[in-house]
């Protein structure tokens, strides 16, 4: 299974909003299956990717879609973070 497209949608920073959420993302596999709702989070140890989830009635969250092994998780996280940093850099270059 190959990741054929990654789209990143950076969040604008606003004082009243959660500063940890940096962007939303979607990924496409084999040009035929898309997963939306991934999040780029800035945590204590740097940026990481959170899989799409929904809040259950007991207040906990359950992943809607997630990788089943570490290599796939690393591949998804690497491609999403690379695209996020590229998008962030492109925005900075245009602002100058």
Phi, psi and omega in degrees: 000129183244139174278114185259345178204142175228129175241135180237136181237091182299146175269140174284140182278129180225136184307323186275350183266164177296118183282346182283328179281112185263330183193160167255158180214159170226149179231147178242134178253132176050034180052026184216353181217125183247143174239121180251162174095011173290153180233140172261120184243140174260101182260187180301325183257019179109193183285144172209167184249134177251134179286158179298140182213170175226153182274129178273168183297337179273004177093353178273167179248145180233128178299139175273319177218141179199154177290151181264353179215163184296317180301319180291320178300315180295322179296313179298310182299318180298314182291321179293314181293322175301315180294321178299312181295323177296315180296318179296318180293318178298320179295321179293323179292320179291330182287341183282000000 
